Amino acid sequence: MDFEITRDVRNELLKRRELDFTLTFDGATPSRKSIQEKLAALQNKDENLLVLDLERTRFGKMELFGRARIYDDEESKKSTEREYLLKRGEPKAESEE
């Protein structure tokens, strides 16, 4: 997986960095979790502070276009982000039988 950051903007009002990136990969499309881990490692940030918003692939190409936000702290992340985006990528709770 090769990342290319196409846009990196600091949003002081919301205490976050907004990234647009292009990901080149081989084989199957990577999972949200693996993209989140790799991007957090490249930016030297905690993966819990990173939110993936948009992922688009094009048919026949091994490229993915995405948008991510990296927050300064957990509090600003929870007060700003939509609930369904925070739940994406989390492991599903096992149902009790």
A tleap script that builds the chain and sets N, CA, C and O, in Angstrom:
source leaprc.protein.ff14SB
mol = sequence {
  NMET ASP PHE GLU ILE THR ARG ASP VAL ARG
  ASN GLU LEU LEU LYS ARG ARG GLU LEU ASP
  PHE THR LEU THR PHE ASP GLY ALA THR PRO
  SER ARG LYS SER ILE GLN GLU LYS LEU ALA
  ALA LEU GLN ASN LYS ASP GLU ASN LEU LEU
  VAL LEU ASP LEU GLU ARG THR ARG PHE GLY
  LYS MET GLU LEU PHE GLY ARG ALA ARG ILE
  TYR ASP ASP GLU GLU SER LYS LYS SER THR
  GLU ARG GLU TYR LEU LEU LYS ARG GLY GLU
  PRO LYS ALA GLU SER GLU CGLU
}
set mol.1.N position { 0.839 -1.182 0.000 }
set mol.1.CA position { 0.000 0.000 0.000 }
set mol.1.C position { 0.881 1.242 0.000 }
set mol.1.O position { 1.761 1.402 0.846 }
set mol.2.N position { 0.626 2.113 -0.963 }
set mol.2.CA position { 1.354 3.375 -1.054 }
set mol.2.C position { 0.375 4.530 -0.920 }
set mol.2.O position { -0.590 4.635 -1.677 }
set mol.3.N position { 0.637 5.400 0.057 }
set mol.3.CA position { -0.194 6.578 0.271 }
set mol.3.C position { 0.438 7.788 -0.385 }
set mol.3.O position { 1.657 7.960 -0.366 }
set mol.4.N position { -0.413 8.626 -0.967 }
set mol.4.CA position { 0.012 9.934 -1.456 }
set mol.4.C position { -0.981 10.952 -0.894 }
set mol.4.O position { -2.165 10.919 -1.231 }
set mol.5.N position { -0.502 11.847 -0.045 }
set mol.5.CA position { -1.360 12.883 0.533 }
set mol.5.C position { -1.508 13.984 -0.516 }
set mol.5.O position { -0.526 14.617 -0.901 }
set mol.6.N position { -2.741 14.208 -0.974 }
set mol.6.CA position { -2.974 15.214 -2.008 }
set mol.6.C position { -3.368 16.565 -1.419 }
set mol.6.O position { -3.198 17.600 -2.062 }
set mol.7.N position { -3.898 16.553 -0.185 }
set mol.7.CA position { -4.283 17.803 0.468 }
set mol.7.C position { -4.156 17.624 1.974 }
set mol.7.O position { -4.614 16.621 2.522 }
set mol.8.N position { -3.545 18.578 2.637 }
set mol.8.CA position { -3.378 18.539 4.089 }
set mol.8.C position { -3.637 19.944 4.623 }
set mol.8.O position { -2.810 20.841 4.457 }
set mol.9.N position { -4.795 20.130 5.268 }
set mol.9.CA position { -5.206 21.450 5.738 }
set mol.9.C position { -5.476 21.380 7.234 }
set mol.9.O position { -6.094 20.431 7.718 }
set mol.10.N position { -5.017 22.374 7.953 }
set mol.10.CA position { -5.256 22.468 9.399 }
set mol.10.C position { -6.513 23.292 9.634 }
set mol.10.O position { -6.622 24.409 9.128 }
set mol.11.N position { -7.472 22.754 10.399 }
set mol.11.CA position { -8.694 23.454 10.753 }
set mol.11.C position { -8.632 23.770 12.244 }
set mol.11.O position { -8.975 22.926 13.072 }
set mol.12.N position { -8.203 24.965 12.588 }
set mol.12.CA position { -8.012 25.364 13.979 }
set mol.12.C position { -9.332 25.444 14.740 }
set mol.12.O position { -9.387 25.127 15.928 }
set mol.13.N position { -10.385 25.866 14.061 }
set mol.13.CA position { -11.672 26.020 14.718 }
set mol.13.C position { -12.187 24.690 15.268 }
set mol.13.O position { -12.735 24.639 16.369 }
set mol.14.N position { -12.007 23.621 14.501 }
set mol.14.CA position { -12.481 22.302 14.927 }
set mol.14.C position { -11.373 21.432 15.520 }
set mol.14.O position { -11.611 20.272 15.855 }
set mol.15.N position { -10.181 21.977 15.648 }
set mol.15.CA position { -9.030 21.288 16.247 }
set mol.15.C position { -8.728 19.969 15.544 }
set mol.15.O position { -8.674 18.910 16.170 }
set mol.16.N position { -8.531 20.059 14.215 }
set mol.16.CA position { -8.239 18.855 13.449 }
set mol.16.C position { -7.465 19.170 12.182 }
set mol.16.O position { -7.404 20.318 11.740 }
set mol.17.N position { -6.868 18.121 11.600 }
set mol.17.CA position { -6.246 18.191 10.280 }
set mol.17.C position { -7.142 17.440 9.310 }
set mol.17.O position { -7.672 16.379 9.641 }
set mol.18.N position { -7.310 17.982 8.124 }
set mol.18.CA position { -8.148 17.358 7.109 }
set mol.18.C position { -7.254 16.916 5.962 }
set mol.18.O position { -6.552 17.729 5.360 }
set mol.19.N position { -7.285 15.624 5.666 }
set mol.19.CA position { -6.419 15.039 4.649 }
set mol.19.C position { -7.234 14.452 3.517 }
set mol.19.O position { -8.261 13.813 3.748 }
set mol.20.N position { -6.781 14.668 2.301 }
set mol.20.CA position { -7.253 13.932 1.137 }
set mol.20.C position { -6.075 13.096 0.679 }
set mol.20.O position { -4.942 13.576 0.663 }
set mol.21.N position { -6.329 11.854 0.306 }
set mol.21.CA position { -5.223 10.974 -0.056 }
set mol.21.C position { -5.608 10.045 -1.198 }
set mol.21.O position { -6.786 9.803 -1.463 }
set mol.22.N position { -4.586 9.538 -1.859 }
set mol.22.CA position { -4.735 8.510 -2.880 }
set mol.22.C position { -3.939 7.308 -2.405 }
set mol.22.O position { -2.769 7.426 -2.043 }
set mol.23.N position { -4.578 6.161 -2.410 }
set mol.23.CA position { -3.952 4.927 -1.962 }
set mol.23.C position { -3.840 3.982 -3.149 }
set mol.23.O position { -4.835 3.682 -3.809 }
set mol.24.N position { -2.639 3.521 -3.413 }
set mol.24.CA position { -2.408 2.536 -4.466 }
set mol.24.C position { -2.142 1.194 -3.787 }
set mol.24.O position { -1.317 1.105 -2.878 }
set mol.25.N position { -2.846 0.151 -4.232 }
set mol.25.CA position { -2.734 -1.148 -3.577 }
set mol.25.C position { -2.700 -2.267 -4.611 }
set mol.25.O position { -3.020 -2.062 -5.781 }
set mol.26.N position { -2.305 -3.452 -4.158 }
set mol.26.CA position { -2.315 -4.647 -4.994 }
set mol.26.C position { -3.337 -5.619 -4.425 }
set mol.26.O position { -3.492 -5.723 -3.209 }
set mol.27.N position { -4.028 -6.322 -5.296 }
set mol.27.CA position { -4.987 -7.323 -4.832 }
set mol.27.C position { -6.306 -6.707 -4.425 }
set mol.27.O position { -6.783 -5.754 -5.043 }
set mol.28.N position { -6.893 -7.266 -3.373 }
set mol.28.CA position { -8.205 -6.814 -2.902 }
set mol.28.C position { -8.117 -5.430 -2.264 }
set mol.28.O position { -7.060 -5.009 -1.792 }
set mol.29.N position { -9.249 -4.736 -2.262 }
set mol.29.CA position { -9.319 -3.420 -1.626 }
set mol.29.C position { -9.075 -3.576 -0.125 }
set mol.29.O position { -9.705 -4.421 0.511 }
set mol.30.N position { -8.176 -2.780 0.450 }
set mol.30.CA position { -7.883 -2.887 1.887 }
set mol.30.C position { -9.097 -2.524 2.739 }
set mol.30.O position { -9.959 -1.753 2.315 }
set mol.31.N position { -9.152 -3.082 3.931 }
set mol.31.CA position { -10.254 -2.791 4.846 }
set mol.31.C position { -10.088 -1.392 5.437 }
set mol.31.O position { -9.001 -0.816 5.414 }
set mol.32.N position { -11.190 -0.860 5.966 }
set mol.32.CA position { -11.146 0.455 6.615 }
set mol.32.C position { -10.148 0.449 7.762 }
set mol.32.O position { -9.404 1.412 7.950 }
set mol.33.N position { -10.132 -0.631 8.524 }
set mol.33.CA position { -9.248 -0.736 9.686 }
set mol.33.C position { -7.785 -0.691 9.272 }
set mol.33.O position { -6.987 -0.001 9.907 }
set mol.34.N position { -7.417 -1.415 8.217 }
set mol.34.CA position { -6.016 -1.417 7.783 }
set mol.34.C position { -5.610 -0.060 7.211 }
set mol.34.O position { -4.475 0.376 7.399 }
set mol.35.N position { -6.524 0.606 6.517 }
set mol.35.CA position { -6.239 1.950 5.998 }
set mol.35.C position { -6.039 2.916 7.162 }
set mol.35.O position { -5.118 3.733 7.152 }
set mol.36.N position { -6.907 2.816 8.159 }
set mol.36.CA position { -6.824 3.699 9.324 }
set mol.36.C position { -5.519 3.485 10.078 }
set mol.36.O position { -4.866 4.453 10.466 }
set mol.37.N position { -5.130 2.233 10.289 }
set mol.37.CA position { -3.883 1.937 11.011 }
set mol.37.C position { -2.666 2.462 10.262 }
set mol.37.O position { -1.782 3.074 10.861 }
set mol.38.N position { -2.620 2.224 8.948 }
set mol.38.CA position { -1.469 2.630 8.142 }
set mol.38.C position { -1.359 4.159 8.066 }
set mol.38.O position { -0.267 4.713 8.191 }
set mol.39.N position { -2.487 4.829 7.862 }
set mol.39.CA position { -2.483 6.290 7.772 }
set mol.39.C position { -2.090 6.922 9.112 }
set mol.39.O position { -1.352 7.906 9.137 }
set mol.40.N position { -2.571 6.370 10.211 }
set mol.40.CA position { -2.204 6.883 11.538 }
set mol.40.C position { -0.712 6.686 11.788 }
set mol.40.O position { -0.061 7.560 12.360 }
set mol.41.N position { -0.169 5.556 11.369 }
set mol.41.CA position { 1.266 5.305 11.553 }
set mol.41.C position { 2.104 6.263 10.709 }
set mol.41.O position { 3.143 6.742 11.165 }
set mol.42.N position { 1.665 6.544 9.489 }
set mol.42.CA position { 2.405 7.475 8.631 }
set mol.42.C position { 2.393 8.896 9.176 }
set mol.42.O position { 3.357 9.641 8.998 }
set mol.43.N position { 1.309 9.271 9.838 }
set mol.43.CA position { 1.183 10.628 10.372 }
set mol.43.C position { 1.647 10.722 11.829 }
set mol.43.O position { 1.585 11.795 12.427 }
set mol.44.N position { 2.112 9.604 12.404 }
set mol.44.CA position { 2.568 9.547 13.799 }
set mol.44.C position { 1.487 10.009 14.772 }
set mol.44.O position { 1.753 10.786 15.689 }
set mol.45.N position { 0.273 9.523 14.564 }
set mol.45.CA position { -0.864 9.867 15.422 }
set mol.45.C position { -1.529 8.599 15.924 }
set mol.45.O position { -1.327 7.517 15.372 }
set mol.46.N position { -2.327 8.742 16.977 }
set mol.46.CA position { -3.090 7.627 17.515 }
set mol.46.C position { -4.232 7.315 16.557 }
set mol.46.O position { -4.921 8.229 16.103 }
set mol.47.N position { -4.443 6.044 16.244 }
set mol.47.CA position { -5.483 5.681 15.279 }
set mol.47.C position { -6.888 5.950 15.812 }
set mol.47.O position { -7.833 6.027 15.027 }
set mol.48.N position { -7.048 6.096 17.142 }
set mol.48.CA position { -8.359 6.414 17.705 }
set mol.48.C position { -8.759 7.865 17.444 }
set mol.48.O position { -9.932 8.215 17.574 }
set mol.49.N position { -7.800 8.706 17.081 }
set mol.49.CA position { -8.091 10.111 16.783 }
set mol.49.C position { -8.330 10.354 15.301 }
set mol.49.O position { -8.592 11.486 14.894 }
set mol.50.N position { -8.241 9.305 14.492 }
set mol.50.CA position { -8.394 9.421 13.044 }
set mol.50.C position { -9.764 8.903 12.619 }
set mol.50.O position { -10.199 7.842 13.067 }
set mol.51.N position { -10.443 9.655 11.752 }
set mol.51.CA position { -11.754 9.256 11.240 }
set mol.51.C position { -11.683 9.236 9.723 }
set mol.51.O position { -11.334 10.235 9.095 }
set mol.52.N position { -12.019 8.085 9.136 }
set mol.52.CA position { -12.108 7.986 7.679 }
set mol.52.C position { -13.508 8.381 7.265 }
set mol.52.O position { -14.487 7.839 7.778 }
set mol.53.N position { -13.610 9.321 6.341 }
set mol.53.CA position { -14.913 9.821 5.931 }
set mol.53.C position { -15.328 9.261 4.586 }
set mol.53.O position { -16.469 8.828 4.431 }
set mol.54.N position { -14.448 9.258 3.624 }
set mol.54.CA position { -14.830 8.934 2.260 }
set mol.54.C position { -13.811 7.985 1.661 }
set mol.54.O position { -12.604 8.177 1.811 }
set mol.55.N position { -14.298 6.969 0.989 }
set mol.55.CA position { -13.431 6.049 0.262 }
set mol.55.C position { -14.090 5.765 -1.081 }
set mol.55.O position { -15.229 5.300 -1.133 }
set mol.56.N position { -13.391 6.039 -2.142 }
set mol.56.CA position { -13.917 5.791 -3.484 }
set mol.56.C position { -12.888 5.030 -4.303 }
set mol.56.O position { -11.721 5.417 -4.373 }
set mol.57.N position { -13.329 3.959 -4.914 }
set mol.57.CA position { -12.475 3.224 -5.839 }
set mol.57.C position { -13.072 3.347 -7.227 }
set mol.57.O position { -14.262 3.621 -7.382 }
set mol.58.N position { -12.238 3.142 -8.231 }
set mol.58.CA position { -12.714 3.178 -9.612 }
set mol.58.C position { -12.568 1.785 -10.188 }
set mol.58.O position { -11.572 1.102 -9.947 }
set mol.59.N position { -13.543 1.376 -10.933 }
set mol.59.CA position { -13.573 0.031 -11.486 }
set mol.59.C position { -12.337 -0.225 -12.350 }
set mol.59.O position { -12.013 0.556 -13.245 }
set mol.60.N position { -11.664 -1.318 -12.064 }
set mol.60.CA position { -10.512 -1.709 -12.865 }
set mol.60.C position { -9.200 -1.074 -12.451 }
set mol.60.O position { -8.153 -1.419 -12.998 }
set mol.61.N position { -9.230 -0.161 -11.505 }
set mol.61.CA position { -7.998 0.493 -11.058 }
set mol.61.C position { -7.680 0.064 -9.641 }
set mol.61.O position { -8.580 -0.188 -8.840 }
set mol.62.N position { -6.427 -0.015 -9.344 }
set mol.62.CA position { -5.979 -0.365 -7.997 }
set mol.62.C position { -5.664 0.911 -7.221 }
set mol.62.O position { -4.599 1.044 -6.618 }
set mol.63.N position { -6.614 1.844 -7.250 }
set mol.63.CA position { -6.475 3.122 -6.553 }
set mol.63.C position { -7.718 3.392 -5.726 }
set mol.63.O position { -8.832 3.021 -6.097 }
set mol.64.N position { -7.503 4.035 -4.616 }
set mol.64.CA position { -8.595 4.431 -3.744 }
set mol.64.C position { -8.388 5.899 -3.391 }
set mol.64.O position { -7.295 6.296 -2.989 }
set mol.65.N position { -9.419 6.691 -3.540 }
set mol.65.CA position { -9.374 8.104 -3.158 }
set mol.65.C position { -10.126 8.233 -1.840 }
set mol.65.O position { -11.240 7.726 -1.708 }
set mol.66.N position { -9.529 8.904 -0.871 }
set mol.66.CA position { -10.166 8.996 0.431 }
set mol.66.C position { -9.974 10.333 1.096 }
set mol.66.O position { -9.176 11.169 0.672 }
set mol.67.N position { -10.747 10.505 2.169 }
set mol.67.CA position { -10.686 11.714 2.977 }
set mol.67.C position { -10.658 11.282 4.437 }
set mol.67.O position { -11.424 10.412 4.851 }
set mol.68.N position { -9.774 11.892 5.209 }
set mol.68.CA position { -9.649 11.547 6.627 }
set mol.68.C position { -9.482 12.813 7.450 }
set mol.68.O position { -9.046 13.852 6.953 }
set mol.69.N position { -9.839 12.699 8.720 }
set mol.69.CA position { -9.666 13.806 9.655 }
set mol.69.C position { -8.914 13.282 10.871 }
set mol.69.O position { -9.234 12.219 11.403 }
set mol.70.N position { -7.911 14.038 11.303 }
set mol.70.CA position { -7.125 13.668 12.480 }
set mol.70.C position { -7.344 14.745 13.540 }
set mol.70.O position { -6.998 15.909 13.341 }
set mol.71.N position { -7.921 14.340 14.662 }
set mol.71.CA position { -8.256 15.283 15.730 }
set mol.71.C position { -7.118 15.409 16.729 }
set mol.71.O position { -6.284 14.513 16.859 }
set mol.72.N position { -7.096 16.539 17.436 }
set mol.72.CA position { -6.090 16.785 18.462 }
set mol.72.C position { -6.380 15.976 19.722 }
set mol.72.O position { -5.456 15.500 20.382 }
set mol.73.N position { -7.668 15.817 20.061 }
set mol.73.CA position { -8.036 15.062 21.256 }
set mol.73.C position { -9.377 14.363 21.056 }
set mol.73.O position { -10.127 14.675 20.131 }
set mol.74.N position { -9.657 13.425 21.930 }
set mol.74.CA position { -10.876 12.605 21.846 }
set mol.74.C position { -12.136 13.447 22.052 }
set mol.74.O position { -13.168 13.184 21.434 }
set mol.75.N position { -12.054 14.443 22.908 }
set mol.75.CA position { -13.219 15.280 23.204 }
set mol.75.C position { -13.691 16.061 21.974 }
set mol.75.O position { -14.888 16.108 21.694 }
set mol.76.N position { -12.767 16.664 21.250 }
set mol.76.CA position { -13.157 17.417 20.054 }
set mol.76.C position { -13.653 16.479 18.960 }
set mol.76.O position { -14.507 16.859 18.158 }
set mol.77.N position { -13.132 15.269 18.920 }
set mol.77.CA position { -13.607 14.276 17.943 }
set mol.77.C position { -15.065 13.915 18.211 }
set mol.77.O position { -15.881 13.899 17.290 }
set mol.78.N position { -15.394 13.627 19.470 }
set mol.78.CA position { -16.757 13.207 19.805 }
set mol.78.C position { -17.761 14.338 19.679 }
set mol.78.O position { -18.923 14.091 19.356 }
set mol.79.N position { -17.342 15.570 19.925 }
set mol.79.CA position { -18.280 16.690 19.839 }
set mol.79.C position { -18.537 17.112 18.393 }
set mol.79.O position { -19.549 17.755 18.115 }
set mol.80.N position { -17.644 16.764 17.473 }
set mol.80.CA position { -17.760 17.214 16.091 }
set mol.80.C position { -18.287 16.145 15.141 }
set mol.80.O position { -19.142 16.430 14.301 }
set mol.81.N position { -17.792 14.932 15.263 }
set mol.81.CA position { -18.100 13.882 14.290 }
set mol.81.C position { -19.514 13.336 14.443 }
set mol.81.O position { -20.090 13.322 15.532 }
set mol.82.N position { -20.056 12.883 13.302 }
set mol.82.CA position { -21.359 12.231 13.306 }
set mol.82.C position { -21.219 10.837 13.910 }
set mol.82.O position { -20.200 10.168 13.736 }
set mol.83.N position { -22.246 10.421 14.612 }
set mol.83.CA position { -22.209 9.165 15.375 }
set mol.83.C position { -21.951 7.951 14.491 }
set mol.83.O position { -21.186 7.065 14.872 }
set mol.84.N position { -22.577 7.896 13.316 }
set mol.84.CA position { -22.409 6.715 12.475 }
set mol.84.C position { -20.976 6.589 11.942 }
set mol.84.O position { -20.523 5.473 11.685 }
set mol.85.N position { -20.259 7.693 11.772 }
set mol.85.CA position { -18.868 7.612 11.343 }
set mol.85.C position { -17.971 7.100 12.464 }
set mol.85.O position { -16.978 6.419 12.207 }
set mol.86.N position { -18.317 7.425 13.699 }
set mol.86.CA position { -17.538 6.931 14.830 }
set mol.86.C position { -17.714 5.423 15.005 }
set mol.86.O position { -16.795 4.734 15.448 }
set mol.87.N position { -18.897 4.914 14.657 }
set mol.87.CA position { -19.165 3.482 14.809 }
set mol.87.C position { -18.567 2.651 13.676 }
set mol.87.O position { -18.332 1.456 13.855 }
set mol.88.N position { -18.321 3.245 12.533 }
set mol.88.CA position { -17.747 2.506 11.413 }
set mol.88.C position { -16.348 2.036 11.750 }
set mol.88.O position { -15.551 2.781 12.321 }
set mol.89.N position { -16.064 0.835 11.403 }
set mol.89.CA position { -14.727 0.315 11.624 }
set mol.89.C position { -14.532 -0.320 12.979 }
set mol.89.O position { -13.522 -0.983 13.211 }
set mol.90.N position { -15.494 -0.127 13.893 }
set mol.90.CA position { -15.399 -0.775 15.193 }
set mol.90.C position { -15.840 -2.228 15.053 }
set mol.90.O position { -16.699 -2.533 14.227 }
set mol.91.N position { -15.266 -3.125 15.845 }
set mol.91.CA position { -15.735 -4.510 15.788 }
set mol.91.C position { -17.181 -4.609 16.259 }
set mol.91.O position { -17.582 -3.932 17.205 }
set mol.92.N position { -17.958 -5.454 15.595 }
set mol.92.CA position { -19.374 -5.613 15.954 }
set mol.92.C position { -19.482 -6.427 17.236 }
set mol.92.O position { -18.724 -7.369 17.462 }
set mol.93.N position { -20.443 -6.039 18.068 }
set mol.93.CA position { -20.673 -6.759 19.323 }
set mol.93.C position { -21.303 -8.103 19.004 }
set mol.93.O position { -22.223 -8.189 18.190 }
set mol.94.N position { -20.808 -9.146 19.643 }
set mol.94.CA position { -21.361 -10.475 19.425 }
set mol.94.C position { -22.689 -10.590 20.139 }
set mol.94.O position { -22.815 -10.176 21.292 }
set mol.95.N position { -23.680 -11.147 19.468 }
set mol.95.CA position { -24.996 -11.288 20.069 }
set mol.95.C position { -24.992 -12.457 21.043 }
set mol.95.O position { -24.390 -13.501 20.790 }
set mol.96.N position { -25.681 -12.252 22.164 }
set mol.96.CA position { -25.760 -13.310 23.176 }
set mol.96.C position { -26.861 -14.267 22.799 }
set mol.96.O position { -27.908 -13.865 22.290 }
set mol.97.N position { -26.621 -15.524 23.049 }
set mol.97.CA position { -27.617 -16.535 22.706 }
set mol.97.C position { -28.217 -17.146 23.942 }
set mol.97.O position { -29.078 -18.020 23.844 }
savepdb mol mol.pdb
quit
